[in-house]
Amino acid sequence: MPVLTAVDVLDVRFPTSLTADGSDAMNKDGDYSAAYVVLHTDDPGLCGYGFTFTIGRGNDLCVAAARQRAQPLIGLDLAEVTGDLGGTYRRLQADTQLRWLGPEKGVVHLALAAVMNAVWDLAARQAGLPLWQFVAETEPAALVDTMDLSYLSDVLTRDDAVAMLEQLRPTRHERLAVLERSGYPCYTTSAGWLGYSDDKLRRLCQEAVDEGYRYLKLKVGANLEDDLRRCALAREVIGPDVHLMVDANQVWEVGTAIRWVQELAQFDLLWIEEPTSPDDVLGHAAIRRAVAPVGVATGEHGMNRVLFKQLLQAEAIDFCQIDSARLGSLNEILPVMLMAAKFGIPVCPHAGGVGLCELVQHLSIIDFLIISGTTEGRVAEYVDHLHEHFVEPCVIKDAAYVLPTGAGYSAEMHPASVARYAYPGGSYWSSAF
């Protein structure tokens, strides 16, 4: 059995601030970045790849934390690591000194996500399966054993989780046939970055409609007059039948969010995303009551499964937006998806960032196949940036994610891309400095 021999954690940054890609009311000049983890084994053909997402400065902190997180795995037999994914997660979480720096939140939790994403990728590669298939074919009781259900027993017990998975297991092949025919539906944010001109917004909205998108999202929150103009422009281009969502990226106080969304509601919005602080459960609940029928969506900055539990318990959200690189990988994501299914809240993953689309496609497919059993009211984010840097980039056809077929979590970057955009010594950044 192979042994884990080493870990590389690389600071990879892409200069997206130059073109305003990714710009929003909170983050105007981000350089999409990844703390990129490579787990090496003594089998040269078998590595695991994972990452967490940041937007530039501070990515080096995630890199340092991920190195710390991964060290306990070095020297272990793969049977100990990929053969017990729940045990591996708990082994890394057991470092109480690291937990003190941010118990299941912040940089140390982002680092855990990066390392565990690489571990799940390694497990799926070892099995020769794409991650979605590796998870979907795992026996329910064994899959639940991988999950972190701590602090959730008042909403989701182990027995609950097993029963939910068992109920859908016999019919998953029917849903797989649906995905093979039509893929998993997605929406685009690529038209709506806040730093884009009106002309560019108009052109990209038209291109999205022409490509078959029925859902489109705009960034808002910097200036109400600008938002009214841009929403009017977008609605004029996309027509009345395409769903329009807006995203404030946390910039508003609760009262401001209510007033602002009530002004924008005339454009028939499906949801307002991140209307206030991501930690303010009761604030989200108040906004939801006040702006209905506009829905409330949040979760990309949800720090852990407990926060999601509270958002669901408080009836604070209409759409649950998990993030593949902020929660502690599938060990924590799967319980959140199960809780959302129990509360009848659709999961619509966040994927605005380098590599997140590659990961999120697997999560939405897993949700449909074995957890929620439906795509009704569900749509995954897609952003058309930086996919060329991945060995197996996601594929979009007719506004839907095509089933990934390569083994693993689709997280591996091209070595040439890493060499060029590694910070600060890569060829791009060396020449820039």
Phi, psi and omega in degrees: 000133180300159180239143174285122188254333185195162173228134170250134173234120189243142177268105184245124183228135179249136188280058183289343179297337182292334183244007181066013174295130181088003184285139177211184187294332180267325188236094189271342189217044184286143168255106184304128189221163178217134164274101195260119186255133172236117176266121182260145174241174177279002168263109187298343179267006185229108176228163174242139184236136178202172180195165163237159189253135171224184180235036171126240183305137185098347176300329178296330176293318177296322178299312181297319180292322179294324176299317178297315182299321187279340188304320181297346182274340186291130181095352180278147171291144181300332177300328178283334188263297182276341178280348179217076186293328175291318178296322178297315177302313182291328177300316181288322179291341184286352178286093187293331180292321175291321180300327181298330180292338180177082185300104178058043175196165173072202188300319184291332178280324171302319179295320176299317178301315181301314183290314181291329173301320178292324179294315177297321177299316180296319180297317180292320177297318179299325178278351181072029185231149167298150187303317182303321181286320178304316180288314185296332182268358177284137178302139185310312182297320179292322179293319179297328178296340177279345192273149172268101180259010181295140181069013183247359192296339177285350178237318186221114176262170177300318179297320177303311184298315180298316182297319180297318180290322179296323183298321184268345186304317185295339185251009185295331181292331175295318180287327175299321178298324176297314180295322179296328179279315193232357179074187180252127187296143180225162173242163182246137171253355189297337180278339199249017179299143190293333182278358181281147176289165178298321180296318179291321177300314180299315182296316183288327175297317180294319178297321180297315178297317180297331180275359174099006180290134177251001178223135181215140183237139176245148171276139180222177169116350181273319184208125186296318180299318177297319180295319178299317180294315184291321177295320178296319179297313181297315181296324177298319183285315188275344179081180187279347189262352178267133180290135178243126176242156177229155188222118182264353176050044167077008192280347189261150160289164184300312180297319178297318179301315181298312181296317184294314181293323177298327175291320184278347185299338179300344181265016174057064184277139174283315178208159165252126185257140179043062183286343181207194181308133182296343181268353187271086182297310183291329175296317176298320179296318179295318178297316181301315179297324188277332187255357178307141016272003171296129181280162176248129179237139174197168176142343184296334174252018175294119195285333181194176184296332182292320177298317178297320177304315182291321177301320179288316180298323183275003183052048186264348184224152173257339181222130182261119186248086176291156176235130187288347185237007177251314170291164186282060179060198185296335179302329180253332181292317182300316176298324178295318179295323177294318178297317179300318178297322180295324179272357180073027180257125181292142176266121180233089192297147172281137179215026178276093180164163184299122175080350183293325177298321180300321181280316187297327179304320179296319184293317179294322178296316177300315180303314182293317186289318192231353185245295181271326180074014182210155169251005181296127181071011184241138178204134182263147181287147172223133176233128187271065180220135163072011180293335182295347181273359183252141182298321178233078182293154175296154180238130178248131176221125180053047177059040178212146174288127174280140180307122174290143185244342182287151179295139176104195188258013178061029188260354186285130175266154174295133177306324180295323178293318179297317180297324182284319190252007172299142186245134001261004190268354179295161187299324179295308186288328177298317179289326180294320180286000000 
